[in-house]
Amino acid sequence: MIFFKILTKEIFNPGSISPYTLQLLSVLTSDIGNSFNRLCNLSFDDNQNCYIIHPNVLPFKILDL
């Protein structure tokens, strides 16, 4: 899904994506693409930093106080 968003952005705003990024996308294997997609799904951005959540971290349990 992330690759679709990147390519869509480039189609509607030509030159908005680095040629190096487009070249990299063109040579990625399916396995690497799937791994990258999983990594993106474990990340979030607060407009200052990008954070990646380790996949083995258990969600916090909300305690009823």
All heavy atoms as TSV, in Angstrom:
chain	resi	resn	atom	element	x	y	z
A	1	MET	N	N	0.827	-1.196	0.000
A	1	MET	CA	C	0.000	0.000	0.000
A	1	MET	C	C	0.869	1.257	0.000
A	1	MET	O	O	0.534	2.229	-0.647
A	1	MET	CB	C	-0.926	-0.043	1.208
A	1	MET	CG	C	-1.892	1.099	1.246
A	1	MET	SD	S	-2.966	1.163	-0.160
A	1	MET	CE	C	-4.510	0.908	0.569
A	2	ILE	N	N	1.992	1.235	0.711
A	2	ILE	CA	C	2.859	2.416	0.772
A	2	ILE	C	C	3.424	2.744	-0.611
A	2	ILE	O	O	3.545	3.903	-0.977
A	2	ILE	CB	C	3.979	2.253	1.818
A	2	ILE	CG1	C	4.749	3.546	2.015
A	2	ILE	CG2	C	4.941	1.153	1.448
A	2	ILE	CD1	C	4.033	4.578	2.788
A	3	PHE	N	N	3.719	1.705	-1.399
A	3	PHE	CA	C	4.260	1.948	-2.733
A	3	PHE	C	C	3.217	2.610	-3.623
A	3	PHE	O	O	3.539	3.484	-4.418
A	3	PHE	CB	C	4.748	0.627	-3.352
A	3	PHE	CG	C	5.808	-0.031	-2.526
A	3	PHE	CD1	C	5.550	-1.208	-1.862
A	3	PHE	CD2	C	7.056	0.547	-2.388
A	3	PHE	CE1	C	6.525	-1.807	-1.082
A	3	PHE	CE2	C	8.029	-0.034	-1.611
A	3	PHE	CZ	C	7.767	-1.220	-0.957
A	4	PHE	N	N	1.973	2.203	-3.467
A	4	PHE	CA	C	0.876	2.813	-4.209
A	4	PHE	C	C	0.784	4.302	-3.879
A	4	PHE	O	O	0.629	5.141	-4.773
A	4	PHE	CB	C	-0.434	2.093	-3.884
A	4	PHE	CG	C	-1.643	2.749	-4.495
A	4	PHE	CD1	C	-1.917	2.602	-5.844
A	4	PHE	CD2	C	-2.499	3.507	-3.720
A	4	PHE	CE1	C	-3.034	3.196	-6.413
A	4	PHE	CE2	C	-3.613	4.108	-4.284
A	4	PHE	CZ	C	-3.882	3.953	-5.629
A	5	LYS	N	N	0.898	4.644	-2.611
A	5	LYS	CA	C	0.804	6.047	-2.199
A	5	LYS	C	C	1.961	6.864	-2.769
A	5	LYS	O	O	1.776	7.999	-3.213
A	5	LYS	CB	C	0.792	6.148	-0.673
A	5	LYS	CG	C	-0.484	5.633	-0.047
A	5	LYS	CD	C	-0.431	5.743	1.455
A	5	LYS	CE	C	-1.696	5.192	2.091
A	5	LYS	NZ	N	-1.676	5.309	3.549
A	6	ILE	N	N	3.169	6.291	-2.742
A	6	ILE	CA	C	4.341	6.998	-3.269
A	6	ILE	C	C	4.179	7.240	-4.765
A	6	ILE	O	O	4.391	8.360	-5.264
A	6	ILE	CB	C	5.630	6.209	-2.977
A	6	ILE	CG1	C	5.917	6.216	-1.472
A	6	ILE	CG2	C	6.811	6.787	-3.746
A	6	ILE	CD1	C	7.023	5.281	-1.049
A	7	LEU	N	N	3.799	6.204	-5.495
A	7	LEU	CA	C	3.651	6.341	-6.949
A	7	LEU	C	C	2.493	7.265	-7.313
A	7	LEU	O	O	2.588	8.040	-8.266
A	7	LEU	CB	C	3.476	4.971	-7.587
A	7	LEU	CG	C	4.706	4.060	-7.483
A	7	LEU	CD1	C	4.387	2.679	-8.043
A	7	LEU	CD2	C	5.905	4.669	-8.175
A	8	THR	N	N	1.415	7.221	-6.556
A	8	THR	CA	C	0.288	8.121	-6.792
A	8	THR	C	C	0.707	9.571	-6.600
A	8	THR	O	O	0.366	10.448	-7.397
A	8	THR	CB	C	-0.889	7.776	-5.864
A	8	THR	OG1	O	-1.286	6.432	-6.110
A	8	THR	CG2	C	-2.066	8.703	-6.090
A	9	LYS	N	N	1.487	9.821	-5.548
A	9	LYS	CA	C	1.968	11.185	-5.299
A	9	LYS	C	C	2.816	11.676	-6.467
A	9	LYS	O	O	2.679	12.815	-6.907
A	9	LYS	CB	C	2.779	11.234	-4.000
A	9	LYS	CG	C	3.270	12.615	-3.658
A	9	LYS	CD	C	3.969	12.659	-2.319
A	9	LYS	CE	C	4.442	14.075	-2.023
A	9	LYS	NZ	N	5.118	14.161	-0.731
A	10	GLU	N	N	3.665	10.811	-6.990
A	10	GLU	CA	C	4.519	11.195	-8.112
A	10	GLU	C	C	3.695	11.439	-9.384
A	10	GLU	O	O	3.989	12.351	-10.154
A	10	GLU	CB	C	5.584	10.123	-8.371
A	10	GLU	CG	C	6.505	10.430	-9.526
A	10	GLU	CD	C	7.327	11.689	-9.375
A	10	GLU	OE1	O	7.521	12.190	-8.248
A	10	GLU	OE2	O	7.790	12.200	-10.410
A	11	ILE	N	N	2.653	10.661	-9.593
A	11	ILE	CA	C	1.811	10.840	-10.782
A	11	ILE	C	C	1.086	12.183	-10.732
A	11	ILE	O	O	1.043	12.920	-11.720
A	11	ILE	CB	C	0.805	9.681	-10.913
A	11	ILE	CG1	C	1.548	8.404	-11.305
A	11	ILE	CG2	C	-0.294	10.014	-11.932
A	11	ILE	CD1	C	0.717	7.147	-11.211
A	12	PHE	N	N	0.528	12.530	-9.574
A	12	PHE	CA	C	-0.237	13.777	-9.461
A	12	PHE	C	C	0.641	15.002	-9.244
A	12	PHE	O	O	0.216	16.123	-9.533
A	12	PHE	CB	C	-1.282	13.663	-8.347
A	12	PHE	CG	C	-2.439	12.788	-8.722
A	12	PHE	CD1	C	-2.559	11.523	-8.182
A	12	PHE	CD2	C	-3.395	13.207	-9.632
A	12	PHE	CE1	C	-3.621	10.699	-8.535
A	12	PHE	CE2	C	-4.454	12.399	-9.999
A	12	PHE	CZ	C	-4.562	11.132	-9.451
A	13	ASN	N	N	1.862	14.804	-8.735
A	13	ASN	CA	C	2.805	15.908	-8.524
A	13	ASN	C	C	4.167	15.494	-9.064
A	13	ASN	O	O	5.068	15.151	-8.279
A	13	ASN	CB	C	2.924	16.246	-7.030
A	13	ASN	CG	C	1.624	16.689	-6.429
A	13	ASN	OD1	O	0.996	17.609	-6.933
A	13	ASN	ND2	N	1.195	16.035	-5.361
A	14	PRO	N	N	4.332	15.501	-10.389
A	14	PRO	CA	C	5.608	15.054	-10.968
A	14	PRO	C	C	6.802	15.800	-10.368
A	14	PRO	O	O	6.757	17.018	-10.172
A	14	PRO	CB	C	5.450	15.386	-12.451
A	14	PRO	CG	C	3.982	15.401	-12.681
A	14	PRO	CD	C	3.385	15.936	-11.398
A	15	GLY	N	N	7.831	15.033	-10.021
A	15	GLY	CA	C	9.031	15.614	-9.434
A	15	GLY	C	C	8.987	15.681	-7.918
A	15	GLY	O	O	9.947	16.102	-7.286
A	16	SER	N	N	7.868	15.260	-7.317
A	16	SER	CA	C	7.738	15.344	-5.860
A	16	SER	C	C	8.482	14.210	-5.136
A	16	SER	O	O	8.785	14.323	-3.964
A	16	SER	CB	C	6.268	15.333	-5.449
A	16	SER	OG	O	5.646	14.134	-5.856
A	17	ILE	N	N	8.771	13.135	-5.848
A	17	ILE	CA	C	9.499	12.007	-5.284
A	17	ILE	C	C	10.873	11.964	-5.936
A	17	ILE	O	O	11.005	12.078	-7.154
A	17	ILE	CB	C	8.751	10.676	-5.530
A	17	ILE	CG1	C	7.325	10.738	-4.980
A	17	ILE	CG2	C	9.513	9.504	-4.925
A	17	ILE	CD1	C	7.218	10.901	-3.493
A	18	SER	N	N	11.894	11.777	-5.120
A	18	SER	CA	C	13.261	11.734	-5.616
A	18	SER	C	C	13.425	10.636	-6.671
A	18	SER	O	O	12.917	9.527	-6.499
A	18	SER	CB	C	14.200	11.462	-4.437
A	18	SER	OG	O	15.445	10.983	-4.879
A	19	PRO	N	N	14.176	10.925	-7.735
A	19	PRO	CA	C	14.456	9.879	-8.724
A	19	PRO	C	C	15.153	8.666	-8.109
A	19	PRO	O	O	14.947	7.536	-8.537
A	19	PRO	CB	C	15.366	10.569	-9.745
A	19	PRO	CG	C	15.085	12.025	-9.591
A	19	PRO	CD	C	14.724	12.218	-8.144
A	20	TYR	N	N	15.967	8.898	-7.081
A	20	TYR	CA	C	16.638	7.788	-6.402
A	20	TYR	C	C	15.620	6.878	-5.707
A	20	TYR	O	O	15.755	5.659	-5.712
A	20	TYR	CB	C	17.655	8.303	-5.382
A	20	TYR	CG	C	18.767	9.104	-6.016
A	20	TYR	CD1	C	18.877	10.462	-5.783
A	20	TYR	CD2	C	19.690	8.493	-6.857
A	20	TYR	CE1	C	19.888	11.201	-6.358
A	20	TYR	CE2	C	20.713	9.224	-7.445
A	20	TYR	CZ	C	20.808	10.575	-7.185
A	20	TYR	OH	O	21.808	11.294	-7.767
A	21	THR	N	N	14.599	7.479	-5.122
A	21	THR	CA	C	13.546	6.696	-4.466
A	21	THR	C	C	12.779	5.875	-5.495
A	21	THR	O	O	12.517	4.693	-5.287
A	21	THR	CB	C	12.576	7.619	-3.703
A	21	THR	OG1	O	13.313	8.356	-2.732
A	21	THR	CG2	C	11.475	6.830	-3.023
A	22	LEU	N	N	12.448	6.491	-6.614
A	22	LEU	CA	C	11.728	5.770	-7.669
A	22	LEU	C	C	12.572	4.631	-8.233
A	22	LEU	O	O	12.061	3.541	-8.500
A	22	LEU	CB	C	11.308	6.730	-8.776
A	22	LEU	CG	C	10.289	7.792	-8.366
A	22	LEU	CD1	C	10.079	8.790	-9.500
A	22	LEU	CD2	C	8.989	7.160	-7.935
A	23	GLN	N	N	13.865	4.873	-8.386
A	23	GLN	CA	C	14.751	3.818	-8.870
A	23	GLN	C	C	14.814	2.669	-7.870
A	23	GLN	O	O	14.745	1.500	-8.252
A	23	GLN	CB	C	16.148	4.358	-9.135
A	23	GLN	CG	C	17.096	3.292	-9.669
A	23	GLN	CD	C	18.500	3.808	-9.861
A	23	GLN	OE1	O	18.842	4.899	-9.409
A	23	GLN	NE2	N	19.325	3.025	-10.524
A	24	LEU	N	N	14.903	2.994	-6.587
A	24	LEU	CA	C	14.936	1.967	-5.555
A	24	LEU	C	C	13.669	1.130	-5.575
A	24	LEU	O	O	13.715	-0.095	-5.503
A	24	LEU	CB	C	15.119	2.602	-4.172
A	24	LEU	CG	C	15.074	1.645	-2.992
A	24	LEU	CD1	C	16.275	0.723	-3.006
A	24	LEU	CD2	C	14.999	2.405	-1.695
A	25	LEU	N	N	12.521	1.782	-5.706
A	25	LEU	CA	C	11.246	1.059	-5.754
A	25	LEU	C	C	11.185	0.105	-6.947
A	25	LEU	O	O	10.571	-0.959	-6.860
A	25	LEU	CB	C	10.076	2.042	-5.817
A	25	LEU	CG	C	9.819	2.872	-4.566
A	25	LEU	CD1	C	8.669	3.838	-4.818
A	25	LEU	CD2	C	9.525	1.992	-3.372
A	26	SER	N	N	11.832	0.488	-8.033
A	26	SER	CA	C	11.758	-0.331	-9.244
A	26	SER	C	C	12.556	-1.624	-9.137
A	26	SER	O	O	12.316	-2.560	-9.893
A	26	SER	CB	C	12.225	0.468	-10.459
A	26	SER	OG	O	13.636	0.643	-10.429
A	27	VAL	N	N	13.498	-1.706	-8.199
A	27	VAL	CA	C	14.345	-2.901	-8.098
A	27	VAL	C	C	14.071	-3.728	-6.843
A	27	VAL	O	O	14.706	-4.754	-6.641
A	27	VAL	CB	C	15.847	-2.541	-8.173
A	27	VAL	CG1	C	16.179	-1.925	-9.521
A	27	VAL	CG2	C	16.259	-1.632	-7.034
A	28	LEU	N	N	13.126	-3.290	-6.014
A	28	LEU	CA	C	12.822	-4.054	-4.805
A	28	LEU	C	C	12.149	-5.377	-5.143
A	28	LEU	O	O	11.291	-5.438	-6.021
A	28	LEU	CB	C	11.883	-3.259	-3.888
A	28	LEU	CG	C	12.469	-2.074	-3.155
A	28	LEU	CD1	C	11.386	-1.426	-2.295
A	28	LEU	CD2	C	13.643	-2.469	-2.299
A	29	THR	N	N	12.524	-6.405	-4.408
A	29	THR	CA	C	11.841	-7.683	-4.570
A	29	THR	C	C	10.539	-7.649	-3.778
A	29	THR	O	O	10.339	-6.796	-2.916
A	29	THR	CB	C	12.703	-8.842	-4.051
A	29	THR	OG1	O	12.877	-8.685	-2.634
A	29	THR	CG2	C	14.055	-8.894	-4.749
A	30	SER	N	N	9.680	-8.582	-4.047
A	30	SER	CA	C	8.401	-8.673	-3.348
A	30	SER	C	C	8.613	-8.877	-1.843
A	30	SER	O	O	7.922	-8.277	-1.031
A	30	SER	CB	C	7.586	-9.815	-3.942
A	30	SER	OG	O	6.381	-9.966	-3.243
A	31	ASP	N	N	9.564	-9.732	-1.486
A	31	ASP	CA	C	9.833	-10.000	-0.059
A	31	ASP	C	C	10.301	-8.747	0.672
A	31	ASP	O	O	9.848	-8.452	1.774
A	31	ASP	CB	C	10.880	-11.104	0.109
A	31	ASP	CG	C	10.352	-12.479	-0.258
A	31	ASP	OD1	O	9.108	-12.662	-0.259
A	31	ASP	OD2	O	11.173	-13.360	-0.540
A	32	ILE	N	N	11.200	-7.999	0.055
A	32	ILE	CA	C	11.696	-6.769	0.680
A	32	ILE	C	C	10.573	-5.740	0.760
A	32	ILE	O	O	10.422	-5.047	1.761
A	32	ILE	CB	C	12.914	-6.210	-0.077
A	32	ILE	CG1	C	14.100	-7.159	0.075
A	32	ILE	CG2	C	13.283	-4.818	0.424
A	32	ILE	CD1	C	15.308	-6.792	-0.745
A	33	GLY	N	N	9.771	-5.659	-0.290
A	33	GLY	CA	C	8.639	-4.738	-0.277
A	33	GLY	C	C	7.654	-5.061	0.829
A	33	GLY	O	O	7.165	-4.165	1.524
A	34	ASN	N	N	7.363	-6.343	1.023
A	34	ASN	CA	C	6.455	-6.753	2.097
A	34	ASN	C	C	7.036	-6.450	3.472
A	34	ASN	O	O	6.318	-6.010	4.376
A	34	ASN	CB	C	6.122	-8.241	1.978
A	34	ASN	CG	C	5.219	-8.531	0.811
A	34	ASN	OD1	O	4.457	-7.682	0.383
A	34	ASN	ND2	N	5.318	-9.737	0.276
A	35	SER	N	N	8.340	-6.667	3.642
A	35	SER	CA	C	8.997	-6.353	4.923
A	35	SER	C	C	8.948	-4.854	5.198
A	35	SER	O	O	8.681	-4.420	6.321
A	35	SER	CB	C	10.450	-6.828	4.913
A	35	SER	OG	O	10.515	-8.221	4.841
A	36	PHE	N	N	9.200	-4.052	4.161
A	36	PHE	CA	C	9.141	-2.599	4.317
A	36	PHE	C	C	7.726	-2.155	4.673
A	36	PHE	O	O	7.532	-1.292	5.531
A	36	PHE	CB	C	9.612	-1.918	3.030
A	36	PHE	CG	C	9.581	-0.426	3.105
A	36	PHE	CD1	C	10.514	0.265	3.852
A	36	PHE	CD2	C	8.609	0.292	2.425
A	36	PHE	CE1	C	10.476	1.653	3.926
A	36	PHE	CE2	C	8.569	1.671	2.493
A	36	PHE	CZ	C	9.510	2.352	3.242
A	37	ASN	N	N	6.741	-2.749	4.036
A	37	ASN	CA	C	5.353	-2.410	4.331
A	37	ASN	C	C	5.000	-2.736	5.784
A	37	ASN	O	O	4.332	-1.956	6.456
A	37	ASN	CB	C	4.426	-3.139	3.364
A	37	ASN	CG	C	3.058	-2.523	3.303
A	37	ASN	OD1	O	2.926	-1.308	3.366
A	37	ASN	ND2	N	2.051	-3.349	3.188
A	38	ARG	N	N	5.448	-3.889	6.277
A	38	ARG	CA	C	5.204	-4.242	7.683
A	38	ARG	C	C	5.877	-3.239	8.615
A	38	ARG	O	O	5.310	-2.841	9.622
A	38	ARG	CB	C	5.710	-5.656	7.979
A	38	ARG	CG	C	4.780	-6.732	7.468
A	38	ARG	CD	C	5.095	-8.093	8.055
A	38	ARG	NE	N	6.464	-8.522	7.833
A	38	ARG	CZ	C	6.895	-9.198	6.774
A	38	ARG	NH1	N	6.052	-9.523	5.817
A	38	ARG	NH2	N	8.153	-9.547	6.661
A	39	LEU	N	N	7.104	-2.820	8.267
A	39	LEU	CA	C	7.811	-1.827	9.075
A	39	LEU	C	C	7.038	-0.509	9.112
A	39	LEU	O	O	6.877	0.097	10.176
A	39	LEU	CB	C	9.215	-1.587	8.518
A	39	LEU	CG	C	10.041	-0.520	9.199
A	39	LEU	CD1	C	10.411	-0.950	10.618
A	39	LEU	CD2	C	11.287	-0.213	8.399
A	40	CYS	N	N	6.521	-0.089	7.973
A	40	CYS	CA	C	5.742	1.158	7.924
A	40	CYS	C	C	4.487	1.061	8.779
A	40	CYS	O	O	4.070	2.048	9.389
A	40	CYS	CB	C	5.374	1.497	6.487
A	40	CYS	SG	S	6.793	2.003	5.501
A	41	ASN	N	N	3.884	-0.113	8.838
A	41	ASN	CA	C	2.681	-0.296	9.648
A	41	ASN	C	C	2.983	-0.279	11.139
A	41	ASN	O	O	2.071	-0.128	11.950
A	41	ASN	CB	C	1.971	-1.595	9.272
A	41	ASN	CG	C	1.304	-1.502	7.927
A	41	ASN	OD1	O	0.898	-0.437	7.505
A	41	ASN	ND2	N	1.215	-2.614	7.241
A	42	LEU	N	N	4.248	-0.409	11.514
A	42	LEU	CA	C	4.651	-0.364	12.918
A	42	LEU	C	C	5.219	0.999	13.298
A	42	LEU	O	O	5.829	1.146	14.354
A	42	LEU	CB	C	5.705	-1.452	13.203
A	42	LEU	CG	C	5.219	-2.882	13.106
A	42	LEU	CD1	C	6.409	-3.838	13.199
A	42	LEU	CD2	C	4.200	-3.181	14.188
A	43	SER	N	N	5.034	1.988	12.458
A	43	SER	CA	C	5.621	3.302	12.726
A	43	SER	C	C	4.540	4.374	12.806
A	43	SER	O	O	3.437	4.203	12.320
A	43	SER	CB	C	6.619	3.661	11.625
A	43	SER	OG	O	5.972	3.840	10.398
A	44	PHE	N	N	4.897	5.459	13.484
A	44	PHE	CA	C	4.024	6.630	13.495
A	44	PHE	C	C	4.883	7.881	13.565
A	44	PHE	O	O	6.031	7.847	13.974
A	44	PHE	CB	C	3.004	6.581	14.649
A	44	PHE	CG	C	3.599	6.637	16.021
A	44	PHE	CD1	C	3.719	7.833	16.679
A	44	PHE	CD2	C	4.032	5.476	16.657
A	44	PHE	CE1	C	4.264	7.888	17.951
A	44	PHE	CE2	C	4.568	5.521	17.931
A	44	PHE	CZ	C	4.691	6.727	18.577
A	45	ASP	N	N	4.324	8.970	13.131
A	45	ASP	CA	C	5.038	10.233	12.990
A	45	ASP	C	C	4.285	11.298	13.771
A	45	ASP	O	O	3.070	11.421	13.645
A	45	ASP	CB	C	5.090	10.596	11.507
A	45	ASP	CG	C	5.929	11.811	11.207
A	45	ASP	OD1	O	6.239	12.585	12.120
A	45	ASP	OD2	O	6.274	11.984	10.034
A	46	ASP	N	N	5.014	12.072	14.588
A	46	ASP	CA	C	4.371	13.144	15.355
A	46	ASP	C	C	4.703	14.526	14.772
A	46	ASP	O	O	4.620	15.528	15.439
A	46	ASP	CB	C	4.754	13.068	16.833
A	46	ASP	CG	C	6.215	13.386	17.101
A	46	ASP	OD1	O	6.971	13.664	16.137
A	46	ASP	OD2	O	6.621	13.364	18.275
A	47	ASN	N	N	5.079	14.554	13.500
A	47	ASN	CA	C	5.464	15.764	12.759
A	47	ASN	C	C	6.807	16.336	13.191
A	47	ASN	O	O	7.202	17.385	12.710
A	47	ASN	CB	C	4.382	16.844	12.821
A	47	ASN	CG	C	3.142	16.442	12.062
A	47	ASN	OD1	O	3.230	15.773	11.040
A	47	ASN	ND2	N	1.993	16.828	12.559
A	48	GLN	N	N	7.493	15.660	14.105
A	48	GLN	CA	C	8.859	16.051	14.458
A	48	GLN	C	C	9.792	14.853	14.357
A	48	GLN	O	O	10.935	14.999	13.957
A	48	GLN	CB	C	8.920	16.613	15.879
A	48	GLN	CG	C	8.257	17.962	16.018
A	48	GLN	CD	C	8.407	18.510	17.422
A	48	GLN	OE1	O	8.511	17.773	18.390
A	48	GLN	NE2	N	8.422	19.821	17.533
A	49	ASN	N	N	9.291	13.683	14.720
A	49	ASN	CA	C	10.078	12.465	14.702
A	49	ASN	C	C	9.226	11.317	14.186
A	49	ASN	O	O	8.001	11.365	14.250
A	49	ASN	CB	C	10.574	12.110	16.113
A	49	ASN	CG	C	11.493	13.159	16.673
A	49	ASN	OD1	O	12.554	13.422	16.128
A	49	ASN	ND2	N	11.088	13.780	17.762
A	50	CYS	N	N	9.898	10.303	13.713
A	50	CYS	CA	C	9.213	9.078	13.306
A	50	CYS	C	C	9.620	7.990	14.289
A	50	CYS	O	O	10.795	7.824	14.584
A	50	CYS	CB	C	9.607	8.697	11.886
A	50	CYS	SG	S	8.735	7.236	11.291
A	51	TYR	N	N	8.651	7.270	14.809
A	51	TYR	CA	C	8.897	6.222	15.795
A	51	TYR	C	C	8.480	4.881	15.222
A	51	TYR	O	O	7.499	4.791	14.492
A	51	TYR	CB	C	8.089	6.489	17.072
A	51	TYR	CG	C	8.409	7.807	17.708
A	51	TYR	CD1	C	7.659	8.938	17.399
A	51	TYR	CD2	C	9.462	7.931	18.600
A	51	TYR	CE1	C	7.944	10.171	17.980
A	51	TYR	CE2	C	9.761	9.156	19.181
A	51	TYR	CZ	C	9.004	10.266	18.870
A	51	TYR	OH	O	9.292	11.469	19.437
A	52	ILE	N	N	9.233	3.855	15.579
A	52	ILE	CA	C	8.898	2.501	15.160
A	52	ILE	C	C	8.642	1.671	16.408
A	52	ILE	O	O	9.454	1.648	17.334
A	52	ILE	CB	C	10.025	1.879	14.325
A	52	ILE	CG1	C	10.231	2.711	13.059
A	52	ILE	CG2	C	9.715	0.428	13.985
A	52	ILE	CD1	C	11.404	2.296	12.230
A	53	ILE	N	N	7.516	0.999	16.440
A	53	ILE	CA	C	7.140	0.156	17.569
A	53	ILE	C	C	7.703	-1.235	17.321
A	53	ILE	O	O	7.466	-1.838	16.267
A	53	ILE	CB	C	5.606	0.083	17.710
A	53	ILE	CG1	C	5.042	1.482	17.909
A	53	ILE	CG2	C	5.213	-0.848	18.844
A	53	ILE	CD1	C	3.546	1.554	17.789
A	54	HIS	N	N	8.445	-1.750	18.271
A	54	HIS	CA	C	9.009	-3.091	18.128
A	54	HIS	C	C	7.866	-4.094	18.078
A	54	HIS	O	O	6.948	-4.045	18.892
A	54	HIS	CB	C	9.945	-3.395	19.304
A	54	HIS	CG	C	10.779	-4.607	19.090
A	54	HIS	ND1	N	10.285	-5.875	19.257
A	54	HIS	CD2	C	12.060	-4.743	18.691
A	54	HIS	CE1	C	11.231	-6.742	18.997
A	54	HIS	NE2	N	12.317	-6.083	18.645
A	55	PRO	N	N	7.899	-5.032	17.124
A	55	PRO	CA	C	6.763	-5.956	16.965
A	55	PRO	C	C	6.535	-6.897	18.143
A	55	PRO	O	O	5.459	-7.468	18.272
A	55	PRO	CB	C	7.120	-6.741	15.703
A	55	PRO	CG	C	8.570	-6.559	15.519
A	55	PRO	CD	C	8.937	-5.244	16.142
A	56	ASN	N	N	7.517	-7.044	19.020
A	56	ASN	CA	C	7.360	-7.947	20.160
A	56	ASN	C	C	6.871	-7.244	21.415
A	56	ASN	O	O	6.739	-7.871	22.464
A	56	ASN	CB	C	8.660	-8.679	20.459
A	56	ASN	CG	C	9.042	-9.629	19.341
A	56	ASN	OD1	O	8.186	-10.115	18.621
A	56	ASN	ND2	N	10.322	-9.879	19.190
A	57	VAL	N	N	6.620	-5.948	21.325
A	57	VAL	CA	C	6.143	-5.200	22.469
A	57	VAL	C	C	4.646	-5.455	22.628
A	57	VAL	O	O	3.872	-5.313	21.685
A	57	VAL	CB	C	6.392	-3.685	22.323
A	57	VAL	CG1	C	5.756	-2.894	23.445
A	57	VAL	CG2	C	7.892	-3.421	22.261
A	58	LEU	N	N	4.238	-5.855	23.809
A	58	LEU	CA	C	2.818	-6.093	24.056
A	58	LEU	C	C	2.108	-4.787	24.298
A	58	LEU	O	O	2.674	-3.853	24.875
A	58	LEU	CB	C	2.659	-7.012	25.268
A	58	LEU	CG	C	3.285	-8.393	25.132
A	58	LEU	CD1	C	3.162	-9.144	26.449
A	58	LEU	CD2	C	2.642	-9.181	24.015
A	59	PRO	N	N	0.869	-4.672	23.893
A	59	PRO	CA	C	0.125	-3.437	24.132
A	59	PRO	C	C	-0.078	-3.214	25.623
A	59	PRO	O	O	-0.146	-4.161	26.399
A	59	PRO	CB	C	-1.201	-3.650	23.416
A	59	PRO	CG	C	-1.300	-5.100	23.195
A	59	PRO	CD	C	0.087	-5.672	23.207
A	60	PHE	N	N	-0.175	-1.969	25.986
A	60	PHE	CA	C	-0.426	-1.633	27.381
A	60	PHE	C	C	-1.834	-2.078	27.778
A	60	PHE	O	O	-2.762	-1.989	27.001
A	60	PHE	CB	C	-0.317	-0.123	27.607
A	60	PHE	CG	C	1.082	0.391	27.462
A	60	PHE	CD1	C	1.484	1.042	26.300
A	60	PHE	CD2	C	2.009	0.227	28.487
A	60	PHE	CE1	C	2.755	1.521	26.168
A	60	PHE	CE2	C	3.289	0.712	28.353
A	60	PHE	CZ	C	3.665	1.359	27.198
A	61	LYS	N	N	-1.943	-2.540	28.978
A	61	LYS	CA	C	-3.262	-2.914	29.500
A	61	LYS	C	C	-3.789	-1.717	30.282
A	61	LYS	O	O	-3.127	-1.195	31.173
A	61	LYS	CB	C	-3.161	-4.137	30.400
A	61	LYS	CG	C	-4.487	-4.573	30.937
A	61	LYS	CD	C	-4.369	-5.839	31.777
A	61	LYS	CE	C	-5.731	-6.237	32.295
A	61	LYS	NZ	N	-5.656	-7.425	33.122
A	62	ILE	N	N	-4.975	-1.269	29.950
A	62	ILE	CA	C	-5.585	-0.145	30.663
A	62	ILE	C	C	-6.211	-0.681	31.934
A	62	ILE	O	O	-7.024	-1.597	31.911
A	62	ILE	CB	C	-6.642	0.558	29.782
A	62	ILE	CG1	C	-5.966	1.102	28.522
A	62	ILE	CG2	C	-7.344	1.657	30.562
A	62	ILE	CD1	C	-6.925	1.719	27.531
A	63	LEU	N	N	-5.765	-0.105	33.034
A	63	LEU	CA	C	-6.277	-0.532	34.325
A	63	LEU	C	C	-7.523	0.262	34.694
A	63	LEU	O	O	-7.583	1.467	34.493
A	63	LEU	CB	C	-5.219	-0.341	35.403
A	63	LEU	CG	C	-3.913	-1.121	35.209
A	63	LEU	CD1	C	-2.916	-0.744	36.290
A	63	LEU	CD2	C	-4.180	-2.617	35.228
A	64	ASP	N	N	-8.492	-0.398	35.198
A	64	ASP	CA	C	-9.723	0.260	35.647
A	64	ASP	C	C	-9.514	0.654	37.105
A	64	ASP	O	O	-9.512	-0.184	37.989
A	64	ASP	CB	C	-10.898	-0.703	35.488
A	64	ASP	CG	C	-12.225	0.005	35.670
A	64	ASP	OD1	O	-12.276	1.235	35.525
A	64	ASP	OD2	O	-13.212	-0.713	35.917
A	65	LEU	N	N	-9.298	1.928	37.337
A	65	LEU	CA	C	-9.012	2.397	38.705
A	65	LEU	C	C	-10.244	2.821	39.437
A	65	LEU	O	O	-11.135	3.392	39.076
A	65	LEU	CB	C	-7.998	3.554	38.674
A	65	LEU	CG	C	-6.660	3.199	38.067
A	65	LEU	CD1	C	-5.800	4.459	37.988
A	65	LEU	CD2	C	-5.944	2.147	38.889
